[in-house]
Amino acid sequence: MKPVRTLARVMLSGIFVVSGARNLQNPSRLVPAAKPVTDRVAPLIERTWSAVPTDTETLVRVNSAVQLGAGLMLATGRFTRPAALLLAGTLVPTTAAGHPFWSNDDPAERTQNQIHFLKNLGLFGGLLLAAADTEGKPGLRWRTGHRIGHSRRSVQRAVRTARREARIAVRSAAAARRLPG
């Protein structure tokens, strides 16, 4: 199953690496489409991190850099689960800014944007699957439960041993009191 996962991750990350690199080199072509989304997000960013620049071109560059970096991490198998989550996070504003089919009046343009919106929705689903993939290893929840169960059994064994040792000590003390001298 490992080759299938590897190939799927490379295929899934390809669009993010290519578009991230392209948009990082030339972010100005995306600024008009991204402006409505960044205008809504900028006040939130300013309240949360006041030192972060909130102009549209910088935000497009940051989004592109994250897509390029996380796409490369996903493709190479490094930190795949966090990388998939990062890519899913970058896909939300990209889709909202790039494919707002709900605001198109032209039926042909609306159809094209709907297709791309649904394509991005499918990519989002694939990224969620990649983020949840443990590569056949037990997940954190199972490992935690297993450790808790193991610890509980160890404590129970220690308590039984301590009780047994205490009973032996009580018997030994009683026997010692009965001895003359």
Salt bridges, closest charged atoms under 4 A:
ASP39 OD1 - LYS35 NZ 3.20
GLU57 OE2 - ARG61 NH2 3.65
ASP133 OD2 - ARG5 NE 2.73
ASP133 OD2 - ARG9 NH2 3.20
GLU135 OE2 - ARG9 NH2 3.21
